[in-house]
Amino acid sequence: MDDLVRRLSTGTHTIIASRSKSPQDLRQVIDAGYVLLKFPETQGGTELGMKLEKNRCVLGDADFESGKGVIQLVGHLTVNYDKVELSAEIDLATLQGQGSLRLIEEESVWRARQAEVQDADMPLPR
């Protein structure tokens, strides 16, 4: 497992919707299905983009117009060849909250599976 993935999948970490200037901006990218979130406490900050799993996101009673409420966002992405799930809880008043990664598949497992597929596609010697 990549070191960054290991660190961000242990506990929860500060996360911010740094590209969104307002709750309304954040709502637009949520509606589009792809969100950029930043873990500012890593060296230099780590911004990750994820395709949202809209059926698992909780927007509840959040009021994006007045900037009130807390939302939960969930999506999948690949970080340094490791497939992960990013979960974040964001307060609309500050566009900040807590988030973490959960490892789905390590690079080594992915590469082994790719090698098996390639071997299966190669013709047998005669």
HUGINOR-V926981 format. One line per field, one symbol per residue. ss: DSSP state (@ for helix, = for strand, . for the rest). A space follows every 10 residues. Layout:
ss=???
This chain:
ss=..@@@@@@.. ..====.... ..@@@@@@@@ @@.======. .....===== ==.@@@.=.. ..=....=.= =========. .========= =....===== =====.@@@@ @@@@@@@@@@ @.....
